[in-house]
Amino acid sequence: MKPAPLLLAAALVAATTLHAQTTQLDPATRQLSHDIFKQLIEINTTDSVGSVTAAAEAMRQRLIDAGFAATDLILAGPNSRKQNLVARYRSTPASTLKPILIIAHLDVVEAPQAEWATNPFQLVEKDGYVYGRGTQDMKDNDAILVTNFIRLKRQGFVPNRDIVLALTADEEGGKSNGVDWLLRNRPDLIQADVAINPDAGGIDSESGKPIVMVVEATEKLYGDFQVSAKNPGGHSSLPTKDNAIYHLTDALSRLEKYQFPVELNAVTRAYFEKMATLGKGQTSDDMRAILKSPPDPQAVARLSDTPRYNSILRTTCVATMLSAGQAPNALPQFANANVNCRILPGYTQEQVRQQLIQIFADPTLTVQYKDDAGNLYDKGTERVSPAPPPLRPDIFGPLTKVVAQMHPGLAILPQMEVGASDSVYTIAAGIPSYGISGVAVDTNDLRMHGRDERLRISSYDEGVDFYYRFLQALTSN
C-alpha cells in the first residue's frame, strides 16, 4: 500500500477559508475544563512514586457524575498503581459503525521540585500561562477530552458510533505501557476502526499566533542503550589512566560531536516543501536548499541549529543518565550511561546500536540495548517504525472543516513525530492511527519533559473548543 503523506500534502495543504469563529467557552465549560486540568496536574502520576490509578479513578468519578454508566467506565491494568481507564461514549443501538478510539496517557515524566520555580504538581496560573508537570505533555489533552465527554453528554449528543477514550499508563516509561497492556490483555475494550492520538501533532505557533497545524503521519522509533565501562579500580590516592568514568565520558564526548546523516522521507520532504512557502528569509531559503540533491551543507548546518528541525532531519542520540563509582575514595570500577535515541523510519534499534559502537570507537566499552522494563540485551530489536496509514476522508474531512472554522487559511501538514508515541502499538495492531491535537504551542517554548513546563491559557481553551467541534464532526451523520 502506498503511504499517504504525499496525499496529505496535496489534500490538506490549507483549510478552506471561512469566517473565523472565535473561541468563546461558556463560563460553565471553562470552569469545568480548568477544574479537571487542575485536578489532573495535582495528581502525581510519575513512575517513581505516582499513581496513574488515582488519576484514572478521579476521571471515572467525573464521568459517572455526568451520567455515564459505570459499566462503560472500566479500570483495567497490571497492578494497583497502573490501572487504565477505558471510557465508552455510546452511540445509538442501531449503529453498525465500528468505534473511534482515542488514546491519551495519564503518566508524566519526573519533575525534581528543586529545579522548578513553581511546584510541578500544583497548577499555577501566572502571566497568561498555566504551569505544572503535564501542561504540555499531555494532561492538557486528557482534561480536554474528559471535559468534552461530559459537555456532549450533558447536551444530549448521540454519536453515530461509539467513541472510546483510553486514559493510560506508562507512555513515558515504566514496565506497564497501558495501550500495549490493553491490546494484549483486554483488546475487547479498545477494538476500533481508527485511533486518534492527541499526544502527537498539534498547532505550531509564534507568540501565540498559529502558523501551521501538523498531523502525525509517521514517527521515529524509540531506543535506549546502556553504555558501560569497567576498570580494576584502586585507591584514589594512586590515580591511573584506567578510570571507568574517563573512558565513558571520552566516548560520550565523541557522541556529542557526532551528527547522524541527513535523510528525508516522503513525510519530512513534504513538510519542508510546504514550510518553505509559509515564511520568508534565510530559514525558508534553507528549507528549499535541503530539498536539492545533494542537500546544501550550509543550509543543513543552519537548520540543524534549531533542535526541532535537527530532529526531523536525522536520527538523534543523546546521553540522558549517568551512574558511576563505588566509593568517594576509590577509583571507579564501573561507569554507566543511558543513551536515548530517536531513530528515523527504516532503521532498527540494532543498526543504531552498531552505529554507536562505531562512534564510541572504544572496544573496552559495552553497548547494550535496554527495553522498557530495564532489561539489557547484547542485541537490539529488528523493529522499525510502521508505515504511515492511508489518508482517511472520514477523518481528514472533518479535521479540515474544523480547522477552517477556527483558523481560516491555516495550513495542515504531514509531520514525522520526532519523539515517539503510543500510536506505534495501535498501528501494529492494525488500527490506522493519526496524531491530532488542537492545542497550540510556541515553537520556541517547547517545555515538555523540561523545567517549568507551561501552556498558554488561551491555547488550552482553544484546545477544548477544537475537540468539542472535532468529536461532533467525526461522529455526526
N, C-alpha and C positions, 0 to 999 in steps of 0.2 A: 504494500500500500504506500502510495506516495505521501510523504509528510506534508502537513498543512501550512507551514509558515509562509510560503510564498502566496498561498491563497489568502492568508490572514493579511499580509502586507497589501494585497490588491483590494480586498473587500472591506477591510476595516481601517483604511488609512486615515479616514476622517469621519466623524459622526455628522449626520445630516444637520445642517444649520437650522435650528428652530429658535424661538424666543426662549431665553433663559427663564427657568423657574427657580427663583432664589430660595435657598433652603431656609425655611421658617418653621422649625419644630414647634408644635403647640406646647404650652407650658407643662402639661402633664407628661407628654412624651419626653421632653427634655429632662425633666426631673427624674423620671424613671430610668432613662438611659444613663444619666450621671450617677444615680444611686447604685445601679448594677455595676457600672465601671468601678466605682469606689470600693464596692464590696469585694469584687474580684481582685483588685490590686492589693487589698489589705489582707487577703488570704495568701499566706506564703506557700507557693507550690514548687519550690526548688526541690531538686532530687535529694539534696543532703539532709534537710530537716523538715521540708514542707510536706503538704498533703494535697494531692490532686483530688482525693476523695472529698475533702472538706469543701472545695470549690464546686465539685460536681453535685454534691448534696445541696449546697446553697442554691444552685441554679435549678435543681429539680424542684425544690420547695417554691421558688419563684413561679415556675410553670404550673405547679399544682394550684397555687393560689390564684392563677389566672384562668383556671378552668380546664387544664389538660388532665386527662385521665391518668391515674397513677400507673396503669398498665401500659401506657405509651411512653413512660419515662423510666428506662431501665438502667440500673447501675450494674456494671459488669467489669471485672478486671482480675488480675492475678493475685492481688493482696490487698490488705486493708488501706494502704496509702495510695494505691494506683487504680482506683475504680474510675472507669469511664462512664460518662452519661450519654445515652442514646435516646434522643427525644424525637418522637414521631408526630408530625402535624398531619392529621388525617384529611384525606380527600373525600369526595362523595363515594358512597359504597359502590356505585356503578362504574367507577373509573377503572379502566383497563391499562392505564399507563403505568410504567414502572417508575419507582420513586426517583427523586433527585436527592443525592447525598451531599451534605456539606460537612467537611472535616475541619476542625479547628482545635488546636491544642491548648490546654489549660496550664501546662507547666511553663516555667520560666528559668532562665539561667541564674546562676548565683549572683548576688549583689552585695559585696562587702560594705557594711554600713560606714566604715571609716573612710571610704573613698568617695562617698556621696555628700553633696551639700544638703540634701534632704533625706528623710527616712525612705529607703526604697520600697518599703512595704506600707507606706501611707500615701494616699493620693493627695498631692499638694497642688493647689491652683495658684499660679502667680504669673503676671506679665503675659496673660493670654494663653498660657500653656498649662497642661496637667503633667506633673512629674510623678514617676513611680516605675518600678520594675514591671515591664509588660505593657507599658503605654503604647509602644510601637510594635512589640512582638510578644504575644498577639492578643492580650486581654482586651484591647480595644475592639477587635472584631468579635471576640467571644461575647462581650457585652452588647454589641450592636445586634448580633443575631438573636440572642435571648430577648432583648428589647422588642425586636420586630416580630418574633413569635408571639409575644404577649400582646403587642399592639394589634396585630392582624386578627388574633383570636378574639380580642375584645370587640373588634369591629365586625365580627361575624364573617370574615373572609373564609371561603372554602376553596382550596386549590384544586386544580384538575388532576393532580397526582399527589401522592404523599411526599412531604418534604421531611427528610431525616437529617437531624443535626447530631453529629458525634463530637462531643467535647472530650478530648482525650489526654492521655498521659505520655510523658517521656519522648516528645518530639525533640527536645533539646538535649537529650542524653538519658542515660539510665538503662536499666535492663528490661523495661516493660513497655516498649512503644505501643501506645494504645490502638492505633489503626492496625498495625501488624497483629496485635493480640486479638482484636475483634475479627479480623479476616480469618485467622486460624481457628479461633475457638467459638465465635458467635457470628458466623457470616450471615445467618438469618436476620440479624438486626440491621445490617447495613447493605444488603443487596440493593443494587441501584442500576439505573440506566446510565447515569452520568454522575460525576463528582465535581463539586466546586470547592476550591481551596483558597480561602481569603488570606492564607499565610504567604501567598505569592502574588505577584502583580501589584497593581495599585496606581496611584497618580503621583507622578513626579512634579514637584512644584519648586518655584524660586520665590522666596519671600512671601509665601502664601499664595502665589499665583500659579494655577495649574498650567503645566507646559505640555504634558503628554500623559495618556493613560497606557500603561503597559499590561499585557496579558501574558501570563506564563505559558509558553508553548513547549519549552523543554527546560531541563535543569541539569546542573552539574551533579557529579557523583561525589558523595562524601567519603572521606577516608582518613582514619587516624593511624599513625605509625609511631612505634616506640623506638627511639634511637638510644643505644646503651653502650657505655664504655666501662671497662673493668681494668683494674690495676692491682698489684700486690698490696699497695698501701704502705704504711710505716709511720714512724714518729714524725710529727710535724716540724720538729727542730732539725730534721735531716731531709730537706726538700730535694726532690729529684725531678727529672723530666717525666717520670712515669706518674702522671697526675690525671686521674679519670676526668676531672672537671675540665682541665685544659684541653684534653683530647676532644671532649664533647663540644665545648664552646668554639674551638677552632673549626670543627665541622659545621656547626650552626652558622658561623660567620660566612662560610662558603655558600650555604643555602641562602643567607640574607642577600648576598650579592648576585645570586643566580636568578635569571628570568627564563621561564619556560617559553618555548617558541610561540609566536603568534599564529593562531588558526581561527579562521572564520568559517562558520557553518551557515546553512540556509537561514536559520533564525537570526543569528547575530549580523549576518550581512544585510538582511532586510531591515534590521533595526538601525544600523548605521546609515544605510541609504536614506531612510526617512528622516532620521535625526539631523542629518546634514542639511536638509531642506528647511528645518524648523528654526534654525538660528543663523547667525552671521559671524564673520570674523574668523580668527585662527582656528578655533575648535571645529567649526563646520568645514573649513578647508582641510583640516587634518582628517576628519572623518571620510571625506571624499578621497583623500590621498591613500588611506589604508585599504581602500577597495581596489586599488590598482594591483596589477600583477607584474613584479612583486610589490608589496606594500612599501610606501616611502618610509625609510627607517627613522627619519627625524620626526615625522608625524606620529609614528608608533611611540617614540620616546615621549613626546609631549602628551599624548593621550594617556600613556601609562602612568604619568604623574598623578592622574585622578584615579583614586582607588577603585571606583565603580567601573570605569572604562577598562582599567588594567585587568580586573577580574573577568570582564566579558571577553577580553582578547586572548586569554591564555589560562592554562591550569595554574593554580597558585598553591603554594605550600608554605606554612609559617609555623615556627615554634610557638607553642602556647603554654606549656607547663614544664617545670624542671624539678628534679629531686636528686640529691647527691650527698655523699659522705655518711660516715657512721659515727663521728665524734668531732667536736671542735678542735681537739688537739691531735688529730690523726690525719695523715694523708688519705684522701678519699679512695676507697676501694671500688666505688661504683658511682656512676652518674647517668641519669636517665632523662630524656626529654620526649615530650609528646609533640609530634609534628602533625598538624592538621592540614589536610589537602582538600581542595575543591577541584574536581577533575573534569576536564572537558568531555562532552559526549563522545563516545567511540573508544575511550581508553579505559583499561581496567585498573583496579587497585594494585594488582601485581605488577603491571607495567610501570606504574608510578613508583612502587617500592624499588624496582630495579633502577629507575632513574635516580632516586635518592641515593642509592648505593654509589652510583657513578659520581654524583655531585659531591658527596662527602669524601670520596677518594681516600678512605682510610680502612684498610682491611681489618683493623683491630676493633672496629665498631660493629655492632649487631643492629640490623634494621628489621623490625618485625611489624606485621600488620596487627592492629588491635581492634577487636569487634566492639559492638555497643555494650556488651557486658564486661568489657575489660580483659577478655581472654587474648593471649598473644599467640600468633602463628608465624611460622617461618616463611609463609607464602600468603600473599593477598588473594582475594577472590578474583574470579574472571567476570564478575558482573560489570555491566556498562549501563549508562543512563538509557532509559527506554526511549523508543522513537516517539516523536510528538503525535498526539492523537489528531484525527482529521477535523477539519472545520465543521462545526455543527450549527446549521442555520437556526435551530430552535434555541440555541444558547447565545450565539453572537448577534442574532437579530434583535432580541430583547435588550442585550447589552448596548448595542449601537443606539437604540431608541432612548434608553435611559440616559446615556452619556450625552446625547444630543439635547435632551431636556435640561440637564443640569449644567452642562458645559458646552454650549454651542460651538461647533467647529473644532473641538479638541480631538487631536489625532489619537487613534487607538493602534498600538504597535505590538507585534510579537516580541517576546523577550525570553532570553535564556536566564533562568533564575541562577544567580551566581553562588547562592548558598546551596541549600538542599531542603526538601520539604517532604511531608508525608504523602505527597502525590506519587512518589516512587512506589509505594505499596499498592495504592488503588489502581494505578496503571498496570502494574504487574499482575493484578488480579483480573484484568480485562475490563476495567471500568474507565472509560475515557475521562480524563481529569484536566481541569483548567484552573489556573491561578487567577482569581478575580477579586479585587478589593476596591472599594470606593473611597478609601482614606488617602488623603494627600499628605506627603511628607517632603519637606525641602531636601533637595539632593545634597546640600552641604550641612545637613543636620541629622544624619543617619546615626542614631544612638542606640539602636537595638544591640543588646549584649554588652553595652558600654555603661560608663558612668553617667549619672544624671539623665537617664532616659526620659524623654518627654514627647508630648504630642500637642500640636496646636489645638485649642478647644474648638475653634471653628471647623477644623478638619474632621474632628470626631463627630460633630453634629452633622456635617455633610455625609459622613460615612453612614450614620444612622438613616438619613434620608435616602441615600443611594440604595441600601439593601431593602428598605421598605418598598421602593419602586421596583427594584430588580426582582425580588421574590414574587411580586404580583405579576410582573411582565412575563416571568418564566412559567408561571403556573396558571395563567388565565386562558380561557378558550378564545 
